[in-house]
Amino acid sequence: METLKNINERRKQLLYHYKTLIEESYNLRETDCALSDIQEYNAIKTLEELNMLNFLSR
């Protein structure tokens, strides 16, 4: 049961991190396209990890 609690806590952290990366990417879109793309890539990687944890917590 402790493992499920850890998974859920990690999911919350990743979701917050994903949202901040997406917001940063959107804000940088007009000023620095390359940095915006890097932030979007990091957000996609975070989303992949979040999806794996969602699968484990079912």
N, CA, C and O atoms as a Tripos MOL2 file, in Angstrom:
@<TRIPOS>MOLECULE
protein
  232   231    58     0     0
PROTEIN
NO_CHARGES

@<TRIPOS>ATOM
      1 N           0.8180   -1.1910    0.0000 N.3       1 MET1
      2 CA          0.0000    0.0000    0.0000 C.3       1 MET1
      3 C           0.8690    1.2650    0.0000 C.2       1 MET1
      4 O           0.4970    2.2880   -0.5760 O.2       1 MET1
      5 N           2.0200    1.1760    0.6490 N.am      2 GLU2
      6 CA          2.9440    2.3080    0.6730 C.3       2 GLU2
      7 C           3.4350    2.6340   -0.7440 C.2       2 GLU2
      8 O           3.6430    3.8010   -1.0760 O.2       2 GLU2
      9 N           3.6160    1.6160   -1.5650 N.am      3 THR3
     10 CA          4.0740    1.8250   -2.9340 C.3       3 THR3
     11 C           3.0470    2.6290   -3.7240 C.2       3 THR3
     12 O           3.4080    3.5370   -4.4730 O.2       3 THR3
     13 N           1.7820    2.3020   -3.5600 N.am      4 LEU4
     14 CA          0.7240    3.0360   -4.2620 C.3       4 LEU4
     15 C           0.6870    4.4940   -3.8120 C.2       4 LEU4
     16 O           0.4480    5.3930   -4.6180 O.2       4 LEU4
     17 N           0.9190    4.7190   -2.5480 N.am      5 LYS5
     18 CA          0.9590    6.0920   -2.0300 C.3       5 LYS5
     19 C           2.1360    6.8550   -2.6460 C.2       5 LYS5
     20 O           2.0010    8.0230   -3.0090 O.2       5 LYS5
     21 N           3.2790    6.1970   -2.7610 N.am      6 ASN6
     22 CA          4.4520    6.8260   -3.3850 C.3       6 ASN6
     23 C           4.2020    7.1290   -4.8550 C.2       6 ASN6
     24 O           4.6000    8.1800   -5.3570 O.2       6 ASN6
     25 N           3.5410    6.2050   -5.5390 N.am      7 ILE7
     26 CA          3.2300    6.4130   -6.9510 C.3       7 ILE7
     27 C           2.3070    7.6130   -7.1240 C.2       7 ILE7
     28 O           2.5160    8.4400   -8.0120 O.2       7 ILE7
     29 N           1.2910    7.7070   -6.2810 N.am      8 ASN8
     30 CA          0.3570    8.8260   -6.3850 C.3       8 ASN8
     31 C           1.0240   10.1580   -6.0710 C.2       8 ASN8
     32 O           0.7280   11.1710   -6.7050 O.2       8 ASN8
     33 N           1.9110   10.1580   -5.1060 N.am      9 GLU9
     34 CA          2.6460   11.3820   -4.7740 C.3       9 GLU9
     35 C           3.5410   11.7990   -5.9400 C.2       9 GLU9
     36 O           3.6140   12.9800   -6.2780 O.2       9 GLU9
     37 N           4.2120   10.8420   -6.5480 N.am     10 ARG10
     38 CA          5.0810   11.1310   -7.7030 C.3      10 ARG10
     39 C           4.2450   11.6320   -8.8840 C.2      10 ARG10
     40 O           4.6750   12.5220   -9.6180 O.2      10 ARG10
     41 N           3.0560   11.0630   -9.0640 N.am     11 ARG11
     42 CA          2.1600   11.5230  -10.1310 C.3      11 ARG11
     43 C           1.7920   12.9850   -9.9450 C.2      11 ARG11
     44 O           1.7800   13.7500  -10.9100 O.2      11 ARG11
     45 N           1.4920   13.3810   -8.7110 N.am     12 LYS12
     46 CA          1.1480   14.7750   -8.4310 C.3      12 LYS12
     47 C           2.3210   15.6930   -8.7510 C.2      12 LYS12
     48 O           2.1390   16.7610   -9.3350 O.2      12 LYS12
     49 N           3.5190   15.2760   -8.3690 N.am     13 GLN13
     50 CA          4.7090   16.0800   -8.6470 C.3      13 GLN13
     51 C           4.9340   16.2230  -10.1470 C.2      13 GLN13
     52 O           5.2240   17.3130  -10.6420 O.2      13 GLN13
     53 N           4.7990   15.1200  -10.8590 N.am     14 LEU14
     54 CA          5.0210   15.1630  -12.3080 C.3      14 LEU14
     55 C           3.9670   15.9980  -13.0110 C.2      14 LEU14
     56 O           4.2800   16.7050  -13.9680 O.2      14 LEU14
     57 N           2.7260   15.9290  -12.5540 N.am     15 LEU15
     58 CA          1.6690   16.7200  -13.1710 C.3      15 LEU15
     59 C           1.9370   18.2110  -12.9910 C.2      15 LEU15
     60 O           1.7480   18.9930  -13.9220 O.2      15 LEU15
     61 N           2.3710   18.6030  -11.8080 N.am     16 TYR16
     62 CA          2.7190   20.0020  -11.5570 C.3      16 TYR16
     63 C           3.8960   20.4190  -12.4410 C.2      16 TYR16
     64 O           3.8800   21.4940  -13.0400 O.2      16 TYR16
     65 N           4.9080   19.5680  -12.5170 N.am     17 HIS17
     66 CA          6.0800   19.8540  -13.3450 C.3      17 HIS17
     67 C           5.6900   19.9600  -14.8200 C.2      17 HIS17
     68 O           6.1800   20.8380  -15.5310 O.2      17 HIS17
     69 N           4.8210   19.0790  -15.2710 N.am     18 TYR18
     70 CA          4.3660   19.1040  -16.6670 C.3      18 TYR18
     71 C           3.6420   20.4160  -16.9760 C.2      18 TYR18
     72 O           3.8850   21.0380  -18.0110 O.2      18 TYR18
     73 N           2.7660   20.8250  -16.0850 N.am     19 LYS19
     74 CA          2.0110   22.0550  -16.3160 C.3      19 LYS19
     75 C           2.9220   23.2740  -16.3630 C.2      19 LYS19
     76 O           2.7180   24.1710  -17.1810 O.2      19 LYS19
     77 N           3.9230   23.3110  -15.4930 N.am     20 THR20
     78 CA          4.8400   24.4540  -15.5040 C.3      20 THR20
     79 C           5.6920   24.4630  -16.7740 C.2      20 THR20
     80 O           5.9640   25.5270  -17.3300 O.2      20 THR20
     81 N           6.1130   23.2870  -17.2310 N.am     21 LEU21
     82 CA          6.8980   23.2340  -18.4680 C.3      21 LEU21
     83 C           6.0790   23.6880  -19.6710 C.2      21 LEU21
     84 O           6.5830   24.4100  -20.5320 O.2      21 LEU21
     85 N           4.8340   23.2730  -19.7310 N.am     22 ILE22
     86 CA          3.9640   23.6810  -20.8440 C.3      22 ILE22
     87 C           3.7420   25.1910  -20.8100 C.2      22 ILE22
     88 O           3.7690   25.8490  -21.8500 O.2      22 ILE22
     89 N           3.5220   25.7360  -19.6190 N.am     23 GLU23
     90 CA          3.3190   27.1720  -19.4990 C.3      23 GLU23
     91 C           4.5680   27.9410  -19.9120 C.2      23 GLU23
     92 O           4.4720   28.9390  -20.6260 O.2      23 GLU23
     93 N           5.7390   27.4850  -19.4720 N.am     24 GLU24
     94 CA          6.9890   28.1350  -19.8630 C.3      24 GLU24
     95 C           7.2010   28.0580  -21.3690 C.2      24 GLU24
     96 O           7.6350   29.0250  -21.9960 O.2      24 GLU24
     97 N           6.8940   26.9120  -21.9340 N.am     25 SER25
     98 CA          7.0420   26.7410  -23.3790 C.3      25 SER25
     99 C           6.1450   27.7190  -24.1320 C.2      25 SER25
    100 O           6.5650   28.3350  -25.1120 O.2      25 SER25
    101 N           4.9220   27.8520  -23.6690 N.am     26 TYR26
    102 CA          3.9820   28.7690  -24.3190 C.3      26 TYR26
    103 C           4.4590   30.2180  -24.1930 C.2      26 TYR26
    104 O           4.3830   30.9890  -25.1500 O.2      26 TYR26
    105 N           4.9480   30.5790  -23.0150 N.am     27 ASN27
    106 CA          5.4010   31.9580  -22.8060 C.3      27 ASN27
    107 C           6.6500   32.2860  -23.6190 C.2      27 ASN27
    108 O           6.8420   33.4340  -24.0190 O.2      27 ASN27
    109 N           7.4900   31.3030  -23.8630 N.am     28 LEU28
    110 CA          8.7210   31.5340  -24.6220 C.3      28 LEU28
    111 C           8.5180   31.4850  -26.1370 C.2      28 LEU28
    112 O           9.4220   31.8310  -26.8970 O.2      28 LEU28
    113 N           7.3620   31.0670  -26.5620 N.am     29 ARG29
    114 CA          7.1120   30.8650  -27.9900 C.3      29 ARG29
    115 C           7.3900   32.1160  -28.8270 C.2      29 ARG29
    116 O           7.9090   32.0150  -29.9390 O.2      29 ARG29
    117 N           7.0480   33.2860  -28.2980 N.am     30 GLU30
    118 CA          7.2220   34.5230  -29.0630 C.3      30 GLU30
    119 C           8.6440   35.0690  -28.9980 C.2      30 GLU30
    120 O           9.0830   35.7610  -29.9160 O.2      30 GLU30
    121 N           9.3660   34.7650  -27.9210 N.am     31 THR31
    122 CA         10.6810   35.3890  -27.7510 C.3      31 THR31
    123 C          11.8350   34.4790  -28.1470 C.2      31 THR31
    124 O          12.8050   34.9450  -28.7460 O.2      31 THR31
    125 N          11.7530   33.1960  -27.8250 N.am     32 ASP32
    126 CA         12.8720   32.2800  -28.0900 C.3      32 ASP32
    127 C          12.3080   30.9170  -28.5040 C.2      32 ASP32
    128 O          12.0000   30.0750  -27.6600 O.2      32 ASP32
    129 N          12.1830   30.7230  -29.7940 N.am     33 CYS33
    130 CA         11.5570   29.5000  -30.3110 C.3      33 CYS33
    131 C          12.3440   28.2480  -29.9500 C.2      33 CYS33
    132 O          11.7550   27.2130  -29.6430 O.2      33 CYS33
    133 N          13.6510   28.3330  -29.9850 N.am     34 ALA34
    134 CA         14.4770   27.1530  -29.6850 C.3      34 ALA34
    135 C          14.2950   26.7180  -28.2360 C.2      34 ALA34
    136 O          14.1250   25.5310  -27.9580 O.2      34 ALA34
    137 N          14.3310   27.6570  -27.3290 N.am     35 LEU35
    138 CA         14.1330   27.3230  -25.9180 C.3      35 LEU35
    139 C          12.7180   26.8260  -25.6650 C.2      35 LEU35
    140 O          12.5020   25.9580  -24.8190 O.2      35 LEU35
    141 N          11.7620   27.3710  -26.3900 N.am     36 SER36
    142 CA         10.3840   26.9000  -26.2860 C.3      36 SER36
    143 C          10.2750   25.4400  -26.7130 C.2      36 SER36
    144 O           9.5710   24.6560  -26.0760 O.2      36 SER36
    145 N          10.9610   25.0780  -27.7780 N.am     37 ASP37
    146 CA         10.9560   23.6950  -28.2500 C.3      37 ASP37
    147 C          11.5980   22.7500  -27.2330 C.2      37 ASP37
    148 O          11.1340   21.6260  -27.0400 O.2      37 ASP37
    149 N          12.6590   23.2120  -26.5910 N.am     38 ILE38
    150 CA         13.3220   22.3920  -25.5730 C.3      38 ILE38
    151 C          12.3860   22.1640  -24.3930 C.2      38 ILE38
    152 O          12.2910   21.0510  -23.8740 O.2      38 ILE38
    153 N          11.6980   23.2160  -23.9720 N.am     39 GLN39
    154 CA         10.7550   23.0780  -22.8560 C.3      39 GLN39
    155 C           9.6080   22.1380  -23.2290 C.2      39 GLN39
    156 O           9.1520   21.3470  -22.4030 O.2      39 GLN39
    157 N           9.1530   22.2290  -24.4600 N.am     40 GLU40
    158 CA          8.0790   21.3480  -24.9080 C.3      40 GLU40
    159 C           8.5490   19.8920  -24.9450 C.2      40 GLU40
    160 O           7.8000   18.9880  -24.5740 O.2      40 GLU40
    161 N           9.7690   19.6670  -25.3850 N.am     41 TYR41
    162 CA         10.3380   18.3190  -25.3880 C.3      41 TYR41
    163 C          10.4110   17.7640  -23.9690 C.2      41 TYR41
    164 O          10.0460   16.6140  -23.7290 O.2      41 TYR41
    165 N          10.8800   18.5790  -23.0340 N.am     42 ASN42
    166 CA         10.9400   18.1400  -21.6400 C.3      42 ASN42
    167 C           9.5420   17.8440  -21.0950 C.2      42 ASN42
    168 O           9.3660   16.9120  -20.3110 O.2      42 ASN42
    169 N           8.5640   18.6230  -21.5030 N.am     43 ALA43
    170 CA          7.1870   18.3870  -21.0710 C.3      43 ALA43
    171 C           6.6700   17.0570  -21.6240 C.2      43 ALA43
    172 O           5.9640   16.3290  -20.9260 O.2      43 ALA43
    173 N           7.0140   16.7420  -22.8560 N.am     44 ILE44
    174 CA          6.5810   15.4770  -23.4560 C.3      44 ILE44
    175 C           7.2170   14.3040  -22.7230 C.2      44 ILE44
    176 O           6.5520   13.3010  -22.4660 O.2      44 ILE44
    177 N           8.4990   14.4210  -22.3840 N.am     45 LYS45
    178 CA          9.1650   13.3640  -21.6220 C.3      45 LYS45
    179 C           8.5100   13.1870  -20.2430 C.2      45 LYS45
    180 O           8.3290   12.0620  -19.7770 O.2      45 LYS45
    181 N           8.1630   14.2890  -19.6070 N.am     46 THR46
    182 CA          7.4880   14.2320  -18.3090 C.3      46 THR46
    183 C           6.1200   13.5770  -18.4510 C.2      46 THR46
    184 O           5.7130   12.7910  -17.5960 O.2      46 THR46
    185 N           5.4140   13.8980  -19.5230 N.am     47 LEU47
    186 CA          4.1060   13.3000  -19.7570 C.3      47 LEU47
    187 C           4.2090   11.7930  -19.9750 C.2      47 LEU47
    188 O           3.3450   11.0410  -19.5230 O.2      47 LEU47
    189 N           5.2510   11.3510  -20.6590 N.am     48 GLU48
    190 CA          5.4570    9.9160  -20.8460 C.3      48 GLU48
    191 C           5.6450    9.2070  -19.5090 C.2      48 GLU48
    192 O           5.0740    8.1420  -19.2780 O.2      48 GLU48
    193 N           6.4450    9.8020  -18.6340 N.am     49 GLU49
    194 CA          6.6620    9.2080  -17.3120 C.3      49 GLU49
    195 C           5.3600    9.2160  -16.5040 C.2      49 GLU49
    196 O           5.0640    8.2660  -15.7790 O.2      49 GLU49
    197 N           4.5960   10.2910  -16.6360 N.am     50 LEU50
    198 CA          3.3110   10.3750  -15.9540 C.3      50 LEU50
    199 C           2.3480    9.3000  -16.4430 C.2      50 LEU50
    200 O           1.6120    8.7150  -15.6490 O.2      50 LEU50
    201 N           2.3510    9.0410  -17.7360 N.am     51 ASN51
    202 CA          1.4930    8.0020  -18.2930 C.3      51 ASN51
    203 C           1.9020    6.6130  -17.8000 C.2      51 ASN51
    204 O           1.0400    5.7670  -17.5630 O.2      51 ASN51
    205 N           3.1920    6.3710  -17.6450 N.am     52 MET52
    206 CA          3.6410    5.0860  -17.1080 C.3      52 MET52
    207 C           3.1640    4.8950  -15.6670 C.2      52 MET52
    208 O           2.7280    3.8080  -15.2880 O.2      52 MET52
    209 N           3.2500    5.9560  -14.8750 N.am     53 LEU53
    210 CA          2.7790    5.8690  -13.5040 C.3      53 LEU53
    211 C           1.2690    5.7080  -13.4310 C.2      53 LEU53
    212 O           0.7590    5.0210  -12.5460 O.2      53 LEU53
    213 N           0.5550    6.3330  -14.3500 N.am     54 ASN54
    214 CA         -0.9020    6.1510  -14.4000 C.3      54 ASN54
    215 C          -1.2390    4.7030  -14.6840 C.2      54 ASN54
    216 O          -2.1930    4.1630  -14.1240 O.2      54 ASN54
    217 N          -0.4690    4.0740  -15.5470 N.am     55 PHE55
    218 CA         -0.6780    2.6610  -15.8630 C.3      55 PHE55
    219 C          -0.4380    1.7940  -14.6290 C.2      55 PHE55
    220 O          -1.1970    0.8620  -14.3620 O.2      55 PHE55
    221 N           0.6210    2.1030  -13.8780 N.am     56 LEU56
    222 CA          0.9550    1.3030  -12.6910 C.3      56 LEU56
    223 C          -0.0620    1.4660  -11.5710 C.2      56 LEU56
    224 O          -0.2550    0.5460  -10.7760 O.2      56 LEU56
    225 N          -0.7000    2.5960  -11.4960 N.am     57 SER57
    226 CA         -1.5960    2.8480  -10.3770 C.3      57 SER57
    227 C          -3.0150    2.3480  -10.6120 C.2      57 SER57
    228 O          -3.8770    2.5420   -9.7550 O.2      57 SER57
    229 N          -3.2770    1.7230  -11.7280 N.am     58 ARG58
    230 CA         -4.6200    1.2160  -11.9920 C.3      58 ARG58
    231 C          -4.9840    0.0730  -11.1320 C.2      58 ARG58
    232 O          -6.0890   -0.4560  -11.2450 O.2      58 ARG58
@<TRIPOS>BOND
     1     1     2 1
     2     2     3 1
     3     3     4 2
     4     3     5 am
     5     5     6 1
     6     6     7 1
     7     7     8 2
     8     7     9 am
     9     9    10 1
    10    10    11 1
    11    11    12 2
    12    11    13 am
    13    13    14 1
    14    14    15 1
    15    15    16 2
    16    15    17 am
    17    17    18 1
    18    18    19 1
    19    19    20 2
    20    19    21 am
    21    21    22 1
    22    22    23 1
    23    23    24 2
    24    23    25 am
    25    25    26 1
    26    26    27 1
    27    27    28 2
    28    27    29 am
    29    29    30 1
    30    30    31 1
    31    31    32 2
    32    31    33 am
    33    33    34 1
    34    34    35 1
    35    35    36 2
    36    35    37 am
    37    37    38 1
    38    38    39 1
    39    39    40 2
    40    39    41 am
    41    41    42 1
    42    42    43 1
    43    43    44 2
    44    43    45 am
    45    45    46 1
    46    46    47 1
    47    47    48 2
    48    47    49 am
    49    49    50 1
    50    50    51 1
    51    51    52 2
    52    51    53 am
    53    53    54 1
    54    54    55 1
    55    55    56 2
    56    55    57 am
    57    57    58 1
    58    58    59 1
    59    59    60 2
    60    59    61 am
    61    61    62 1
    62    62    63 1
    63    63    64 2
    64    63    65 am
    65    65    66 1
    66    66    67 1
    67    67    68 2
    68    67    69 am
    69    69    70 1
    70    70    71 1
    71    71    72 2
    72    71    73 am
    73    73    74 1
    74    74    75 1
    75    75    76 2
    76    75    77 am
    77    77    78 1
    78    78    79 1
    79    79    80 2
    80    79    81 am
    81    81    82 1
    82    82    83 1
    83    83    84 2
    84    83    85 am
    85    85    86 1
    86    86    87 1
    87    87    88 2
    88    87    89 am
    89    89    90 1
    90    90    91 1
    91    91    92 2
    92    91    93 am
    93    93    94 1
    94    94    95 1
    95    95    96 2
    96    95    97 am
    97    97    98 1
    98    98    99 1
    99    99   100 2
   100    99   101 am
   101   101   102 1
   102   102   103 1
   103   103   104 2
   104   103   105 am
   105   105   106 1
   106   106   107 1
   107   107   108 2
   108   107   109 am
   109   109   110 1
   110   110   111 1
   111   111   112 2
   112   111   113 am
   113   113   114 1
   114   114   115 1
   115   115   116 2
   116   115   117 am
   117   117   118 1
   118   118   119 1
   119   119   120 2
   120   119   121 am
   121   121   122 1
   122   122   123 1
   123   123   124 2
   124   123   125 am
   125   125   126 1
   126   126   127 1
   127   127   128 2
   128   127   129 am
   129   129   130 1
   130   130   131 1
   131   131   132 2
   132   131   133 am
   133   133   134 1
   134   134   135 1
   135   135   136 2
   136   135   137 am
   137   137   138 1
   138   138   139 1
   139   139   140 2
   140   139   141 am
   141   141   142 1
   142   142   143 1
   143   143   144 2
   144   143   145 am
   145   145   146 1
   146   146   147 1
   147   147   148 2
   148   147   149 am
   149   149   150 1
   150   150   151 1
   151   151   152 2
   152   151   153 am
   153   153   154 1
   154   154   155 1
   155   155   156 2
   156   155   157 am
   157   157   158 1
   158   158   159 1
   159   159   160 2
   160   159   161 am
   161   161   162 1
   162   162   163 1
   163   163   164 2
   164   163   165 am
   165   165   166 1
   166   166   167 1
   167   167   168 2
   168   167   169 am
   169   169   170 1
   170   170   171 1
   171   171   172 2
   172   171   173 am
   173   173   174 1
   174   174   175 1
   175   175   176 2
   176   175   177 am
   177   177   178 1
   178   178   179 1
   179   179   180 2
   180   179   181 am
   181   181   182 1
   182   182   183 1
   183   183   184 2
   184   183   185 am
   185   185   186 1
   186   186   187 1
   187   187   188 2
   188   187   189 am
   189   189   190 1
   190   190   191 1
   191   191   192 2
   192   191   193 am
   193   193   194 1
   194   194   195 1
   195   195   196 2
   196   195   197 am
   197   197   198 1
   198   198   199 1
   199   199   200 2
   200   199   201 am
   201   201   202 1
   202   202   203 1
   203   203   204 2
   204   203   205 am
   205   205   206 1
   206   206   207 1
   207   207   208 2
   208   207   209 am
   209   209   210 1
   210   210   211 1
   211   211   212 2
   212   211   213 am
   213   213   214 1
   214   214   215 1
   215   215   216 2
   216   215   217 am
   217   217   218 1
   218   218   219 1
   219   219   220 2
   220   219   221 am
   221   221   222 1
   222   222   223 1
   223   223   224 2
   224   223   225 am
   225   225   226 1
   226   226   227 1
   227   227   228 2
   228   227   229 am
   229   229   230 1
   230   230   231 1
   231   231   232 2
@<TRIPOS>SUBSTRUCTURE
     1 MET1         2 RESIDUE 1 A MET
     2 GLU2         6 RESIDUE 1 A GLU
     3 THR3        10 RESIDUE 1 A THR
     4 LEU4        14 RESIDUE 1 A LEU
     5 LYS5        18 RESIDUE 1 A LYS
     6 ASN6        22 RESIDUE 1 A ASN
     7 ILE7        26 RESIDUE 1 A ILE
     8 ASN8        30 RESIDUE 1 A ASN
     9 GLU9        34 RESIDUE 1 A GLU
    10 ARG10       38 RESIDUE 1 A ARG
    11 ARG11       42 RESIDUE 1 A ARG
    12 LYS12       46 RESIDUE 1 A LYS
    13 GLN13       50 RESIDUE 1 A GLN
    14 LEU14       54 RESIDUE 1 A LEU
    15 LEU15       58 RESIDUE 1 A LEU
    16 TYR16       62 RESIDUE 1 A TYR
    17 HIS17       66 RESIDUE 1 A HIS
    18 TYR18       70 RESIDUE 1 A TYR
    19 LYS19       74 RESIDUE 1 A LYS
    20 THR20       78 RESIDUE 1 A THR
    21 LEU21       82 RESIDUE 1 A LEU
    22 ILE22       86 RESIDUE 1 A ILE
    23 GLU23       90 RESIDUE 1 A GLU
    24 GLU24       94 RESIDUE 1 A GLU
    25 SER25       98 RESIDUE 1 A SER
    26 TYR26      102 RESIDUE 1 A TYR
    27 ASN27      106 RESIDUE 1 A ASN
    28 LEU28      110 RESIDUE 1 A LEU
    29 ARG29      114 RESIDUE 1 A ARG
    30 GLU30      118 RESIDUE 1 A GLU
    31 THR31      122 RESIDUE 1 A THR
    32 ASP32      126 RESIDUE 1 A ASP
    33 CYS33      130 RESIDUE 1 A CYS
    34 ALA34      134 RESIDUE 1 A ALA
    35 LEU35      138 RESIDUE 1 A LEU
    36 SER36      142 RESIDUE 1 A SER
    37 ASP37      146 RESIDUE 1 A ASP
    38 ILE38      150 RESIDUE 1 A ILE
    39 GLN39      154 RESIDUE 1 A GLN
    40 GLU40      158 RESIDUE 1 A GLU
    41 TYR41      162 RESIDUE 1 A TYR
    42 ASN42      166 RESIDUE 1 A ASN
    43 ALA43      170 RESIDUE 1 A ALA
    44 ILE44      174 RESIDUE 1 A ILE
    45 LYS45      178 RESIDUE 1 A LYS
    46 THR46      182 RESIDUE 1 A THR
    47 LEU47      186 RESIDUE 1 A LEU
    48 GLU48      190 RESIDUE 1 A GLU
    49 GLU49      194 RESIDUE 1 A GLU
    50 LEU50      198 RESIDUE 1 A LEU
    51 ASN51      202 RESIDUE 1 A ASN
    52 MET52      206 RESIDUE 1 A MET
    53 LEU53      210 RESIDUE 1 A LEU
    54 ASN54      214 RESIDUE 1 A ASN
    55 PHE55      218 RESIDUE 1 A PHE
    56 LEU56      222 RESIDUE 1 A LEU
    57 SER57      226 RESIDUE 1 A SER
    58 ARG58      230 RESIDUE 1 A ARG
